[in-house]
Amino acid sequence: MNVVHVAPPFLALDENLQYGGIERIINMLRDKQQELGITTHVLAPSDSTVAGLIPTVPSIGIDEIYTSSTAQD
């Protein structure tokens, strides 16, 4: 079985992720699925460093999100 997880473009994923919500869930799911012998891939920002990475775009970053949202107010 092959599984592809799709991560949002905001934060880069890494093996020891200490932040993020969905990013941490994707890591946990991927790890458990690999333990069960399932082939996993992750569509994630290109600056991510996780096993099975299929790079997309560079991460947007939290600072840029907050800066652009306050600039519009």
C-alpha positions as CSV (number, residue, x, y, z in Angstrom):
1,M,0.0,0.0,0.0
2,N,1.2,3.5,-0.8
3,V,0.0,6.6,1.2
4,V,0.7,10.2,0.4
5,H,0.2,12.9,3.1
6,V,-0.3,16.5,2.0
7,A,1.2,19.2,4.3
8,P,0.2,22.9,4.2
9,P,2.9,25.2,2.8
10,F,3.4,27.2,6.0
11,L,6.1,25.3,8.0
12,A,8.8,23.0,6.8
13,L,8.6,19.5,8.3
14,D,11.5,17.8,10.0
15,E,11.9,14.5,11.9
16,N,12.0,16.2,15.3
17,L,9.3,18.7,14.8
18,Q,8.5,20.6,18.0
19,Y,5.9,23.1,16.6
20,G,2.9,23.1,14.4
21,G,-0.4,21.2,14.6
22,I,-1.1,19.3,11.4
23,E,2.6,19.1,10.7
24,R,3.2,17.1,13.9
25,I,0.2,14.9,13.1
26,I,1.5,14.1,9.6
27,N,4.9,13.1,11.1
28,M,3.2,10.8,13.7
29,L,0.9,9.2,11.1
30,R,3.8,8.7,8.7
31,D,6.0,7.2,11.4
32,K,3.3,4.7,12.5
33,Q,2.4,3.8,9.0
34,Q,6.1,3.1,8.2
35,E,6.3,0.8,11.3
36,L,3.3,-1.1,9.9
37,G,5.2,-1.6,6.6
38,I,3.2,1.0,4.6
39,T,5.1,3.0,2.0
40,T,4.6,6.7,2.7
41,H,5.3,9.9,0.9
42,V,4.8,13.5,2.1
43,L,4.0,16.4,-0.2
44,A,5.5,19.3,1.8
45,P,7.5,22.5,1.5
46,S,10.8,22.0,-0.3
47,D,12.8,23.0,2.7
48,S,11.4,20.0,4.7
49,T,13.7,17.2,5.8
50,V,11.5,14.2,6.2
51,A,11.7,10.7,4.8
52,G,9.6,10.2,1.6
53,L,9.5,13.9,0.8
54,I,7.9,15.1,-2.4
55,P,8.9,18.8,-2.4
56,T,6.5,21.5,-3.4
57,V,7.3,25.2,-2.8
58,P,9.5,26.7,-0.1
59,S,7.7,27.2,3.3
60,I,6.0,30.5,3.7
61,G,7.0,30.8,7.4
62,I,5.1,32.0,10.4
63,D,6.7,35.4,10.4
64,E,5.5,36.2,6.9
65,I,2.0,35.0,7.7
66,Y,1.7,37.3,10.7
67,T,3.4,40.2,8.9
68,S,1.1,40.1,5.9
69,S,-2.1,39.7,8.0
70,T,-1.2,42.7,10.2
71,A,-0.3,44.8,7.1
72,Q,-3.8,44.3,5.7
73,D,-5.5,45.6,8.9
